[in-house]
Amino acid sequence: MVPVSGDNGSLLGFHYRPIFELRRGRIVESIHFGAAAVVNSSGHLLAWYGGPRVVTFLRSSSKPLQALPFIERGGDNTFHLTSREIAIICGSHAGTDEHVAVIQGIQAKVGVQESDLLCGVHPVYHAPTAEAMKARDEVPTPNRHNCSGKHTGMLAHARMRGLPIADYVNPEHPIQQTVLETIAEMCGVPQAQIEIGIDGCSVPNFAMPLYNAALGFAKLCDPRGLSAERTAACHRITAAMMAHPDMVGGPGSFDTRLMEVCGGRMLSKGGAEGYLAMGIMAGALGADSSGIGIVLKIADGDLSIRKPNGELYNRVRPAVALELLRQLGAISEKELEALDEYGPVRPVTNWRKLVVGESRPVFTLQRPVGEP
C-alpha cells in the first residue's frame, strides 16, 4: 500500500483497492476494486479510499460542469429556460417520452433541430418506453440519446455566442475550449494537465485525479469566493438538478432516487465505466459546514446488469456511494431504508428467488491523522 499523508502532498496514492465483494454462501465469489476521494470546497482532503490521485475520465459525471459556462454567460435567461430544462442539460436521461418532450422544448426555444445533434443513437434505456416504441415500430433517434440534453445545451451555447454549430463537438471549437477552461478552473488543475478523450457521445471528456474532480463538485455546491456570475450559475444548476431529479436520470436511476430521498441536501451524477460524483451542499451537515465533493471510481467499469424485467442497473456504484455517505454521517438511517434497493448490503438471489449470498462494500474510509 502506498503511504498517505494528511495533507494534499505528493505521498497520496495512485491505486485501487478492494471496495465491494459478492459472497455465495461463505465464499467470496467476486471482488471489485475502486478508489474514492472526499474533498471540501477549500480543497481539504477530508477522506479517501485507495488512491485519491487516481487519474481517470469523469465521463457523464462532468455534465453539470460542462453546462456551467453556458449558464454563467446567461444562457438560461437568453432562451428563457426553466429549471427543468437546465436539469436535463446536466443529466443523462432515460429516453422517456417526457424526456424527449423537454428536449424538444429547448430546441424550439434555441432554434435548432434534432438533426443538428451529433451524439449518435443508442437503444432506449427505459425498458417500458423501449417496448412501447417497438410496438409502434418507432426506432430510437438522437433525442432519445441519454446525452441529448447536454448536446442541445452546447448547441444553445453556440447559438447564443453566434458560433458555428456544424462541428460543435470538435475539441478546438470555442464552446469546447470554454468548457475545458471552466472545468480546469473549477477543479483546480491546469488545462495542460487534463487529458482529453472523446466520449461515447462524441464530445471531449476529461481525465484528472479523483481529488480534483471532487474539488470541482465541492465548489459547485459551495461557490463562495467565485465570481458573482459563476456563483449564481452554480446555484442555478444545483437547484435545478435537486428540484428535478427525474430529468437528471429517470425511473430506476440511482442519481434520481438519491436526490429525491435526500431532497435539497445533495446532488448525484453518475458516469460510464464505474464513475460517480456526488456533492453535498454547503450548510447541509451543519450551519457552518462547507460544500463537499465525493467522487468514486470502480476499476472494472461496473458494467450494467439486466433485471428480469429488462431494466438495467449497476450493483457496485450505488452500494459504495451509500456506504460512503453512511461513513461520512451524511445520510440518515431513514434515508438509507428508503434506498435499500441499492444497498449498501444486498441479498444475492437465484432465479427461484432464494437467497444464496450477499453483496456488500468492504472498505473503510481513511482520514487525515488526528481526525475522526
Number of C-alpha atoms within 10 A of each C-alpha: 10 11 8 20 14 17 15 16 8 9 13 19 19 16 18 20 19 17 23 23 18 22 17 16 12 9 9 13 12 11 18 19 20 28 27 30 30 30 29 26 24 15 21 16 22 21 22 27 23 27 24 29 22 22 20 18 25 28 23 28 25 23 23 24 24 24 27 24 24 22 23 19 16 17 24 20 10 14 17 13 16 13 20 19 24 28 29 31 29 30 32 27 30 26 28 20 13 14 24 19 13 19 23 19 13 24 20 13 13 22 11 17 14 17 9 16 27 19 22 16 18 15 14 21 20 19 18 14 15 18 14 11 15 12 9 8 9 11 13 17 18 20 27 25 24 28 30 30 33 27 28 26 27 25 26 25 26 22 16 16 13 9 16 13 18 12 14 22 22 15 19 12 15 16 24 20 15 16 21 23 15 20 24 22 13 24 23 15 18 12 16 8 11 19 14 17 15 15 16 14 22 16 20 20 25 23 18 20 21 32 28 26 33 30 30 32 33 29 28 31 30 27 24 16 11 14 11 12 13 21 18 15 24 26 15 18 24 26 20 21 31 26 18 21 27 26 28 34 27 23 18 14 21 24 26 24 20 24 23 18 16 17 13 16 21 26 26 28 26 27 18 18 19 21 26 26 27 26 28 26 25 24 14 16 17 8 8 9 14 23 26 31 34 29 31 30 30 24 19 12 18 20 15 15 12 11 9 8 8 14 15 17 18 17 20 27 26 22 23 27 24 23 23 27 16 15 12 15 11 15 19 12 10 10 13 20 11 14 18 14 15 23 22 23 18 18 17 16 13 10 7 6 8 10 14 13 18 17 23 21 24 16 19 14 17 16 18 16 10 6 9 8
